[in-house]
Amino acid sequence: MVERYADRFGAALTAIAADTGQPAMTMLDRYLEPYLQFAGTPDRVCLCGALAGEMPALPAAMRDRVARFFAEHQAWLADILERGRRRGEFVLADEAPRVARLVFSALQGALLVKRTSGDDGQLDDVIAVLKRQLTGGTGAG
């Protein structure tokens, strides 16, 4: 199940990045869609994000796949962030891979906090602040 989930998400990332003519923010918005869908339900989170809290108890193969899922997403985000920086769409406060870690961690964390607190605005607020940061304070939330 984890393999299928990660593969589906990976295929979506490949498709998003393949359309090089679209703005980087549009690519990021498309990346955010599943997170927003998860947040729109009371009990859904990213499967790999949920499993990360249980890493010591998981079989080695599953731990490896969850870790690879995280690495793949962070690498994808770094590529999109760098693409946006090169095009003048994004202002990055640090190197793209480090900003990608921040973005990914903030999104995953926001889903877990929303699930725990029931605060429906949790993810929306995180996304709005991330977008403002990426656009140098000019992006709409």
Residue frames as qw, qx, qy, qz and C-alpha x, y, z in Angstrom:
[[0.000, 0.886, 0.464, 0.000, 0.00, 0.00, 0.00],
 [0.304, -0.791, 0.111, 0.519, 2.83, 2.43, 0.84],
 [0.417, -0.127, 0.607, 0.665, 4.56, 1.66, -2.44],
 [0.210, 0.607, 0.667, 0.378, 1.39, 2.36, -4.45],
 [0.146, -0.927, -0.278, 0.207, 0.71, 5.57, -2.54],
 [0.366, -0.652, 0.297, 0.594, 4.27, 6.84, -3.04],
 [0.397, 0.087, 0.682, 0.608, 4.34, 5.81, -6.70],
 [0.149, 0.778, 0.577, 0.199, 1.05, 7.61, -7.44],
 [0.206, -0.923, -0.062, 0.319, 2.30, 10.74, -5.73],
 [0.455, -0.423, 0.481, 0.618, 5.64, 10.45, -7.57],
 [0.373, 0.389, 0.678, 0.500, 3.92, 10.13, -10.94],
 [0.022, 0.924, 0.383, 0.010, 1.92, 13.26, -10.19],
 [0.349, -0.782, 0.180, 0.484, 5.12, 15.15, -9.34],
 [0.466, -0.078, 0.621, 0.625, 6.72, 14.05, -12.60],
 [0.248, 0.656, 0.624, 0.344, 3.69, 15.22, -14.57],
 [0.135, -0.949, -0.198, 0.205, 3.62, 18.60, -12.82],
 [0.392, -0.653, 0.351, 0.545, 7.32, 19.25, -13.41],
 [0.545, 0.184, 0.648, 0.499, 7.15, 18.13, -17.04],
 [0.220, 0.852, 0.403, 0.252, 5.09, 21.18, -18.01],
 [0.557, -0.198, -0.095, 0.801, 8.01, 23.59, -17.92],
 [0.097, 0.464, 0.295, 0.830, 6.02, 26.48, -19.34],
 [0.441, -0.765, -0.415, -0.221, 3.85, 26.94, -16.29],
 [0.081, -0.771, 0.356, -0.521, 4.92, 29.30, -13.50],
 [0.351, 0.163, -0.831, 0.400, 6.70, 27.73, -10.54],
 [0.334, -0.054, 0.505, -0.794, 3.93, 28.95, -8.23],
 [0.786, 0.104, -0.203, -0.575, 1.39, 27.06, -10.34],
 [0.651, 0.185, -0.732, 0.080, 3.52, 23.92, -9.95],
 [0.067, 0.127, -0.727, 0.671, 3.66, 24.51, -6.20],
 [0.574, -0.005, 0.186, -0.798, -0.11, 25.06, -6.09],
 [0.817, 0.118, -0.450, -0.341, -0.64, 21.73, -7.85],
 [0.445, 0.183, -0.792, 0.376, 1.71, 20.09, -5.34],
 [0.177, -0.115, 0.548, -0.809, -0.38, 21.54, -2.51],
 [0.633, -0.110, -0.341, -0.686, -3.67, 20.10, -3.79],
 [0.695, -0.168, -0.699, 0.009, -3.39, 16.71, -2.02],
 [0.260, -0.036, -0.594, 0.761, -2.41, 18.43, 1.23],
 [0.349, -0.051, 0.078, -0.932, -5.50, 20.62, 1.00],
 [0.712, -0.131, -0.529, -0.442, -7.63, 17.54, 0.28],
 [0.551, -0.107, -0.739, 0.374, -6.18, 15.78, 3.33],
 [0.062, -0.033, -0.435, 0.898, -6.84, 18.84, 5.47],
 [0.469, -0.121, -0.219, -0.847, -10.43, 18.97, 4.23],
 [0.769, -0.249, -0.550, -0.209, -11.24, 15.75, 6.03],
 [0.551, -0.740, 0.213, -0.322, -11.22, 15.15, 9.78],
 [0.841, -0.387, 0.378, 0.022, -9.08, 12.04, 9.74],
 [0.860, 0.417, 0.079, 0.283, -6.79, 12.03, 6.68],
 [0.235, -0.838, 0.375, 0.318, -3.10, 12.86, 6.58],
 [0.508, 0.609, -0.588, -0.157, -0.28, 11.97, 4.24],
 [0.976, -0.139, -0.156, -0.052, 0.24, 8.23, 4.63],
 [0.729, 0.259, -0.344, 0.532, 4.03, 8.52, 4.70],
 [0.064, -0.580, 0.292, -0.758, 3.82, 11.45, 7.10],
 [0.781, -0.439, 0.073, -0.438, 1.68, 9.40, 9.45],
 [0.968, -0.008, -0.197, 0.154, 4.02, 6.43, 9.20],
 [0.408, 0.593, -0.389, 0.574, 7.05, 8.60, 9.95],
 [0.438, -0.607, 0.342, -0.568, 5.95, 8.84, 13.57],
 [0.926, -0.214, 0.248, -0.188, 6.14, 5.08, 13.78],
 [0.522, 0.671, -0.525, -0.042, 9.48, 4.55, 12.01],
 [0.137, -0.476, 0.839, -0.224, 11.13, 2.42, 14.72],
 [0.645, 0.056, 0.671, -0.361, 8.22, -0.02, 14.64],
 [0.732, 0.556, -0.080, -0.385, 8.08, -0.37, 10.86],
 [0.907, 0.046, 0.304, 0.288, 9.75, -3.16, 8.87],
 [0.422, -0.440, 0.335, 0.719, 13.03, -2.08, 7.25],
 [0.291, 0.309, 0.649, 0.631, 11.61, -2.07, 3.71],
 [0.058, -0.850, -0.503, -0.147, 8.75, 0.20, 4.76],
 [0.387, -0.774, -0.009, 0.501, 11.13, 2.53, 6.65],
 [0.420, -0.162, 0.490, 0.746, 13.26, 2.76, 3.51],
 [0.172, 0.546, 0.643, 0.510, 10.25, 3.55, 1.30],
 [0.197, -0.910, -0.349, 0.109, 8.96, 6.25, 3.66],
 [0.429, -0.626, 0.192, 0.622, 12.44, 7.82, 3.82],
 [0.360, 0.093, 0.601, 0.707, 12.69, 7.69, 0.03],
 [0.045, 0.784, 0.580, 0.217, 9.25, 9.33, -0.27],
 [0.285, -0.885, -0.111, 0.350, 10.47, 12.21, 1.90],
 [0.438, -0.400, 0.419, 0.688, 13.72, 12.55, -0.05],
 [0.310, 0.375, 0.673, 0.557, 11.91, 12.48, -3.41],
 [0.030, -0.886, -0.457, -0.077, 9.48, 15.18, -2.35],
 [0.349, -0.810, 0.065, 0.468, 12.18, 17.40, -0.96],
 [0.432, -0.157, 0.548, 0.699, 14.26, 16.99, -4.14],
 [0.209, 0.609, 0.643, 0.414, 11.22, 17.78, -6.30],
 [0.165, -0.935, -0.282, 0.138, 10.43, 20.85, -4.24],
 [0.443, -0.587, 0.260, 0.625, 14.07, 21.98, -4.44],
 [0.381, 0.168, 0.620, 0.665, 13.94, 21.74, -8.25],
 [0.047, 0.787, 0.546, 0.284, 10.72, 23.74, -8.44],
 [0.332, -0.876, -0.118, 0.329, 11.99, 26.34, -5.98],
 [0.456, -0.373, 0.401, 0.701, 15.23, 26.72, -7.91],
 [0.289, 0.449, 0.641, 0.551, 13.30, 26.97, -11.18],
 [0.101, -0.904, -0.409, -0.070, 11.21, 29.74, -9.64],
 [0.434, -0.729, 0.093, 0.522, 14.31, 31.51, -8.32],
 [0.452, -0.062, 0.528, 0.716, 15.99, 31.41, -11.74],
 [0.136, 0.596, 0.614, 0.500, 12.87, 32.84, -13.38],
 [0.024, 0.226, -0.184, 0.956, 12.60, 35.62, -10.80],
 [0.559, -0.473, -0.475, -0.488, 9.34, 34.22, -9.40],
 [0.774, -0.558, -0.283, 0.095, 10.71, 33.20, -6.01],
 [0.061, 0.763, -0.468, 0.441, 13.02, 34.85, -3.53],
 [0.872, -0.218, -0.427, 0.101, 14.71, 32.15, -1.49],
 [0.396, -0.867, 0.239, -0.187, 16.13, 32.93, 1.95],
 [0.529, -0.492, 0.681, 0.117, 18.58, 30.03, 1.59],
 [0.072, 0.264, -0.852, -0.446, 19.65, 27.34, -0.86],
 [0.658, -0.023, -0.363, -0.659, 16.74, 25.61, -2.59],
 [0.611, -0.080, -0.787, 0.034, 17.28, 22.21, -0.92],
 [0.171, -0.108, -0.656, 0.727, 17.16, 23.81, 2.53],
 [0.406, 0.066, 0.061, -0.910, 14.04, 25.81, 1.69],
 [0.643, -0.023, -0.635, -0.429, 12.49, 22.61, 0.29],
 [0.401, -0.117, -0.828, 0.373, 13.05, 20.94, 3.66],
 [0.114, 0.137, 0.415, -0.892, 11.27, 23.82, 5.36],
 [0.542, 0.066, -0.270, -0.793, 8.33, 23.73, 2.96],
 [0.621, -0.042, -0.761, -0.182, 7.93, 19.96, 3.16],
 [0.308, -0.128, -0.769, 0.546, 8.26, 19.86, 6.94],
 [0.236, 0.096, 0.253, -0.933, 5.83, 22.73, 7.40],
 [0.616, 0.011, -0.416, -0.669, 3.21, 21.04, 5.21],
 [0.596, -0.088, -0.797, 0.045, 3.57, 17.64, 6.86],
 [0.191, -0.109, -0.647, 0.730, 3.55, 19.20, 10.32],
 [0.356, 0.014, 0.036, -0.934, 0.52, 21.36, 9.57],
 [0.659, -0.104, -0.595, -0.448, -1.47, 18.27, 8.60],
 [0.532, -0.158, -0.769, 0.319, -0.59, 16.54, 11.85],
 [0.029, -0.100, -0.436, 0.894, -1.32, 19.62, 13.98],
 [0.491, -0.048, -0.235, -0.838, -4.64, 20.12, 12.16],
 [0.659, -0.150, -0.712, -0.193, -5.55, 16.52, 12.81],
 [0.422, -0.168, -0.694, 0.559, -4.68, 16.87, 16.47],
 [0.008, -0.205, -0.326, 0.923, -6.19, 20.29, 17.11],
 [0.266, 0.639, 0.722, -0.003, -9.09, 20.28, 14.67],
 [0.007, -0.721, 0.021, 0.692, -7.97, 23.75, 13.57],
 [0.690, 0.558, 0.441, 0.136, -9.11, 23.93, 9.96],
 [0.244, 0.965, -0.097, -0.004, -7.03, 27.07, 9.34],
 [0.670, -0.551, 0.398, 0.299, -3.73, 25.41, 10.27],
 [0.670, 0.136, 0.519, 0.513, -2.68, 24.36, 6.76],
 [0.295, 0.859, 0.312, 0.280, -4.11, 27.47, 5.11],
 [0.266, -0.949, 0.140, 0.093, -2.04, 29.70, 7.39],
 [0.664, -0.380, 0.491, 0.417, 1.14, 27.70, 6.76],
 [0.586, 0.433, 0.509, 0.458, 0.61, 27.85, 2.99],
 [0.118, 0.964, 0.188, 0.149, -0.12, 31.58, 3.04],
 [0.392, -0.845, 0.293, 0.214, 3.05, 32.36, 5.00],
 [0.696, -0.120, 0.550, 0.446, 5.18, 30.06, 2.84],
 [0.489, 0.654, 0.436, 0.378, 3.91, 31.72, -0.32],
 [0.051, -0.998, 0.003, -0.043, 4.59, 35.21, 1.06],
 [0.565, -0.630, 0.427, 0.318, 8.09, 34.13, 2.03],
 [0.684, 0.127, 0.569, 0.439, 8.76, 32.59, -1.39],
 [0.361, 0.738, 0.369, 0.435, 7.62, 35.70, -3.22],
 [0.370, 0.148, -0.200, 0.895, 9.49, 38.15, -1.02],
 [0.037, 0.388, 0.532, -0.751, 6.33, 39.27, 0.76],
 [0.287, 0.220, -0.273, -0.892, 4.42, 40.01, -2.43],
 [0.264, -0.125, -0.897, -0.331, 2.42, 36.80, -2.83],
 [0.601, -0.322, -0.028, -0.730, -1.19, 36.58, -1.89],
 [0.252, -0.186, 0.882, -0.353, -2.13, 34.13, 0.85]]
